[in-house]
């Protein structure tokens, strides 16, 4: 469970804010909202920190307007403002990667289990991009997409271990509808020190995510060797199985023999880690592909650890609207997205 007693929360449907006052057998929470204590499921709640972040930015804009009101205004006195595009700009003009931590309870403490990575645009022109993520020269994931102004798109989900292993990001970027505009190339490495510094900033400032700029201005650079979309990126994926085509699937089978061939020598814990990593990868791919809705997850019949952990991941995924057993096969769950 990602919430603890004393955490600030908000109801997803109404936006009302409150605080967690009790957790009943790790199944549901009791929260105090407007003086009233009510029961709630974890899926109905969210942290309010992103809302606070937006409000703080709006407050800063209002203070800047008051500072300049009635004064003789010179160009040098005006702070750069993107309000001509939107009053809810979170960052200066540019395109960013947003790293949102996902927490998992371990020894009565919530620790960062993985990072959900989104691309987010504060660029007024629609951007077409190709992205490749690699670690130590081996490509983990490639994706081709489009992002509009002040929109975000899910790209990838890192384990904490991979995120701290100095991953490299390569981007090809082109502005939509610009006839003469060239393709721009950007690359950067997320060092372990930079990651830890940002995690510390999250904890210190109670932020829901941290950002890494891809660019804040467009300058054409020397072409980088970025893999073409749709081909085999590497021989082995993050969980040791062969990559045939890292694209979203309508149905995924979590039986270990369907994921990896040489599984007989693995411990039950190792098998579970591989199954959950496989599920997380294709859940993220499904979220990024509007054609997949619902996602069919084959987990088998029973009340085993695998199904419990799969449901836990689903409950922590805010883009999930609902999930139900298949009427024909109770060993299959249908995951519906918002």
N, C-alpha and C positions, 0 to 999 in steps of 0.2 A: 504494500500500500504506500502510495507516494505522499500521503498526508499524515501529519502528526498532530497531537493535541497542542493547541495554541496557534496552529497555522491560520493565516488569513486566507479566506476563500471567497468565491462568488458562485452564485447559481448560474449555470450556463444559460438557462432559458430566460430568466428575468434580469440577470445582471446584479441582483441584490448581493451586497457583501456581508460577510460575517466572520465567525471564528469557529474552529473545531474545538468542541468541549469534551468529546468522548469518542472512543472507538470500541465497538462491540464485537468481540471475537473475530477481529480482522475481516468482518463481513460488511458492516455498514457503519456510518458515522452519525454522531449527533452534533448538530451545528447550531449556534446561536445567531439568529438574524433578526434585527430590529427588536431585540429583547425577548424573542420567542425561540425556544429550543425545539428543533424538528429533526427527524431522522432523514438521512440522505444516502444514496449510493455514491460511490466514488466517481462513477461515470457522469453523474449529474453536476459535479463540482469542477472548478478550475481555480488556478491561482489568479489573483487580480493584478499582478505586478505589471503586465503589459499595459493594462488600462491606466495604471498610475503613471507609467512612463509617458504615455500619450498626453495625459492631463498635465504633467509637469512641463512638457514641451509647449502646450497651449498657454500655460501660465507664464512661461518665460516670454512668449510672444506678446502677451498682453502687457507685461511689465516693460518690454521694449517700446511698445506704442506709447505708454504713459511717459516713459523717459524722454521721448522725442516730442511729445505734445506741447505746443506753444513755443518751441525753440526754433531758432534758425538752423535749418538742417543742411549740412554739407555732405557731399558724397562719402567722405571718409568716415563720417559719424554713423552711417547706416550699416548695421550688421547684415550680412548676406541672408536673405530670406527667400524661401521657396513657396511662399503662400500664394503666389500667382498660379501655381499648379494645384495645391491642396493645402488645407489648414491642418492636415494630419501627417505632414511629413515627419518621418522619424529620424532621417539622416540627411546629410548634405547630398547634393546631386551626385548620382553615380549608380553603380550596380554592386550589390553586396551578397555575400554568403552569410546566412544567419544560422548559428549553431545553438540549438535548443537542447539542454540536457534532459535526459530521461532518467529518473531515479528508481532505484530498486532497494527494497529493505534487506539489510544484511546485518545480522547480530544486533537487532534493535536499533539500527541506524540507517537512515536513507543515504545511499551513496550513488554517485553518477554511474549508471550502467552503460549508457551509450549516448550519442549525440544525433539528433535528427537535423539534417542540413537542408535548408531551403535557399533558393536564389530569390533575391528581392530587388526590385527596381525602383529607384528614384530618378530615373532617366526619362525625359518627356517623350522620347520616341521609342516605339516598340523595338525590342531587341531579339534577334535570332542568334542562337548560340549553339556551339558544340563543346562539351566538357569531357575531360578525362581525369580520373583520380588514380594516382599510382603510389605505391610504397616500394622504396628501394628498387626502382626501375621496373617493377611489375604492375601492370594495369589492373586495378580492382574493378572499375566501373566506368562506362562511357554513356553519355546521354546527349540527345539532340532535342532542343525545345525552343520555345518562344515565351518571352515574359513582357507583359505590358507595364505601363507606368503605375507605380504603387501597388503592384500585384506581386504575389510570391508563388513559387512553385517548388514542390518537394523534389529533392534530388537524390538523397542518399541517407542511409542510417549507419553511422560508425559505431563500432564497439569502442569503449574507452581505450582499450589497448591499441587498436588501429589508429585512433585519433592522436595518440601520444607517440606514434612511431614515425613522426615527421612526414606525413603524407604530402604529396605534390599535387597541385591543381593546374591544369592547362585549359585555356579557353580560346576558342575562335568566336569572335563576336562581330555581327554586322547589323547596322541599323535598317529597319524595315522601310522600304519605299524610297531609299536614298540612291538614286541612279548612279552617281559617281562615287559614292562612299565606298572605301576599300574595306576588306576584312581586317579586323584588328586582333592582335594576339597578345594574350596575357598569361603569365604563369607565376605562381608563388608557392612556397613551401610553408606549411604550418608547423613550425618547430615546437618541440616539447616545451621549451621555456615559454613561448608565446601562448601555448594552450594553457599551461598552469597559471600564467599571469592573468589570463582572461577568466579562468575558473575562480581565482581569488577575487577578481573584480565582481563576478556574479554574487559571490557570498557576501562580500563587503557592502555592496549597494543594493542587494535583494533584487537583482535583475532576472528576468525570465530567460534571457538569451544574450549572446554576444555576437558582434558582427565583424566580418573581415571584408574590407573593400576589394572588389575585383578591379574596378577602375572608378576614378572620379573625374577623369577627362579622357577623351579618345585620341590617341596618337598611334598611327600605324607603326608596327614593329616588325622585325625580321620574322619570317614564317617559322613556326614551330612544327615539329613532327607529331601531329595529333592523330590517333587512330581513326579510321573511317567508321561511321556508324554501321552496325549490323554485322560486322565481321567478328571472328574469334579474337578476343582481346588478349587472353593468355591461356596457358594450358591448364591451369588449376585455379579454382576460385578460392575465396577466403576460408571455406570450410573443408577444402581438400578434394572437392569433387570437380569433374571436368566441366568447363563452360562450353556449352553448345551455342546458346544465344541468350544473352542477358536481357530478355524482354519480359514484360508483364505477361502473366498467364491467367486464364479464366479459372483454372483449377490447379491446386498444388496438393501433392500427396506427401505427408510427413512420415510415412513409414520409412525407417532408416535404410532399408534395402533399396528404396527408390531414390535415395539421395546419394548414397556412397556405397561402392561395391565392397571394399575391404573393411567391413564393420565388425567382424567376429572377434577381433582382438581388442576392441574398444570396451571401456568400462561403461556402465549405465550412465554415469555422469557425463562422460565424453559424448556419448550418443545423444543425450538430451541437449547438450550445448550445440551440437551440429544441427539438430532438428530445429531448435529455436532460432539459431542464426539464419538457417534456410528460410524459415517462416518469416522472420523479420525482413529479410531481403525482398521476398516476393510480395509481402504486404506493402512495403514502400513503393515497389514498382507498380503495384496495382493502384495505389493512391495517386501516382503520377500519370496514370493512363485512364482517361475518362471512359474508355470503352469497356473497362473491367468493372462491372457493378451488377450483381454481387460477385465476390470472390468465393469460390468453393474450396473449402479447406477439409481435406481428408485426414482425420486424426485417429480414427478407430473408435470402437465402442468401449465404454468403461469409464471409470472415474480415476484414471491414472494421473501421474504427475505431468505428463506431456499436455494433456487437454487442459489441466488446471493452469499451467504456465502460459499456454496459448491464449486462454481466455483472459488471463491477467494482462498480457500484452495488448489484446484487443480493447480491454477496458481503459487502458492508458492512452489509447490512440484517439485524439479528439475528433479526427475526421470520420470516425465510424459512427453511423447513425443507429444501427441496430445489428444484431446477429442472432440467428435462429438455427435450430437443427433442421436438416433436410427432412421433409415429411416421408420420403421414400427410404432414406438411409440415415439412421440416427448417428452413424459414425462420420457424418459429414456436417459441417457447419457452414451456413451461408452468411457472409459478412457484407453488409450494405453500407455504402458510403454516402455522406451528405452531398 
